[in-house]
């Protein structure tokens, strides 16, 4: 595969990842709704689908890194920016916008995932207090402050 074909493959991958991360963002929001409803059956059906998408997005990122490496560029944001700067005219601008969109979606998905993690952690703490109230009481001193 020549360099032009590699760049085309990379651009196509970015476009597919934008769609994938849009889907992931929706899946993460739905996952939070399922957790809030404590819908265990729904989560058991939902999570494998979300995991499969995450695996696909990870594989795409590895492919992108490999292409950058084969083009002699660093496998990071600097390498991508150097590549984007080398794409001439309107094509370069369009690809840069798509890349920025992908980066923004990744940030949004990380924020959604962090929110889900906080919700899950809070639910686990609540469950632990309900299941084992004596252990929770033992962790607190006379003034109500939690001990480490």
Secondary structure as GFF3:
##gff-version 3
##sequence-region A 1 148
A	DSSP	alpha_helix	3	37	.	.	.	ID=ss1
A	DSSP	alpha_helix	40	70	.	.	.	ID=ss2
A	DSSP	alpha_helix	77	86	.	.	.	ID=ss3
A	DSSP	alpha_helix	89	131	.	.	.	ID=ss4
A	DSSP	alpha_helix	133	138	.	.	.	ID=ss5
###
